[in-house]
Amino acid sequence: MFTVVATVILYVFGFVFLYGVIRLGVRHAMEDVELQRIKTRHAEELAASRDRSFMRDNAFLAGN
């Protein structure tokens, strides 16, 4: 009887632990995705700013 109770308790706690590990992993993955999205947006804005300043400084290359 003790073996059955111990097995059931370990089985239930195993699922609870697995749920927690998966939830933690998903949360960290979502944070990484959000951080990468912010970095990408910043890089795009920086590239656009560089392009505008280059075109302003070198208008003869732009054909204007």
C-alpha positions as CSV (number, residue, x, y, z in Angstrom):
1,M,0.0,0.0,0.0
2,F,2.9,2.3,0.9
3,T,4.4,1.7,-2.5
4,V,1.2,2.6,-4.3
5,V,0.9,5.9,-2.3
6,A,4.5,6.8,-2.8
7,T,4.3,6.1,-6.6
8,V,1.2,8.2,-6.9
9,I,2.7,11.1,-5.0
10,L,5.9,11.0,-7.1
11,Y,3.9,10.7,-10.3
12,V,1.8,13.8,-9.4
13,F,4.8,15.8,-8.3
14,G,6.7,14.8,-11.4
15,F,3.9,16.3,-13.6
16,V,3.8,19.4,-11.4
17,F,7.6,19.8,-11.7
18,L,7.5,19.2,-15.5
19,Y,4.8,21.8,-15.9
20,G,6.9,24.3,-14.0
21,V,10.0,23.6,-16.0
22,I,8.1,24.0,-19.3
23,R,6.4,27.2,-18.1
24,L,9.7,28.6,-17.1
25,G,11.3,27.7,-20.4
26,V,8.4,29.3,-22.4
27,R,8.6,32.5,-20.3
28,H,12.3,32.8,-21.0
29,A,11.8,32.1,-24.6
30,M,9.2,34.8,-24.9
31,E,11.5,37.3,-23.2
32,D,14.2,36.4,-25.6
33,V,11.9,36.9,-28.6
34,E,10.8,40.3,-27.2
35,L,14.4,41.4,-26.7
36,Q,15.4,40.2,-30.2
37,R,12.4,42.1,-31.7
38,I,13.5,45.3,-29.9
39,K,17.1,44.9,-31.1
40,T,15.9,44.3,-34.6
41,R,13.7,47.4,-34.6
42,H,16.6,49.5,-33.2
43,A,18.9,48.2,-35.8
44,E,16.4,49.1,-38.6
45,E,16.0,52.6,-37.2
46,L,19.7,53.1,-36.9
47,A,20.2,51.9,-40.5
48,A,17.5,54.3,-41.8
49,S,19.1,57.1,-39.9
50,R,22.5,56.3,-41.4
51,D,21.0,56.2,-44.9
52,R,19.3,59.6,-44.4
53,S,22.5,61.2,-43.1
54,F,24.5,59.6,-45.9
55,M,22.1,60.9,-48.5
56,R,22.1,64.4,-47.0
57,D,25.9,64.5,-46.9
58,N,26.3,63.0,-50.3
59,A,23.4,64.3,-52.3
60,F,25.3,64.2,-55.5
61,L,25.3,60.3,-55.3
62,A,21.5,60.3,-54.8
63,G,20.9,62.0,-58.1
64,N,19.0,64.9,-56.5
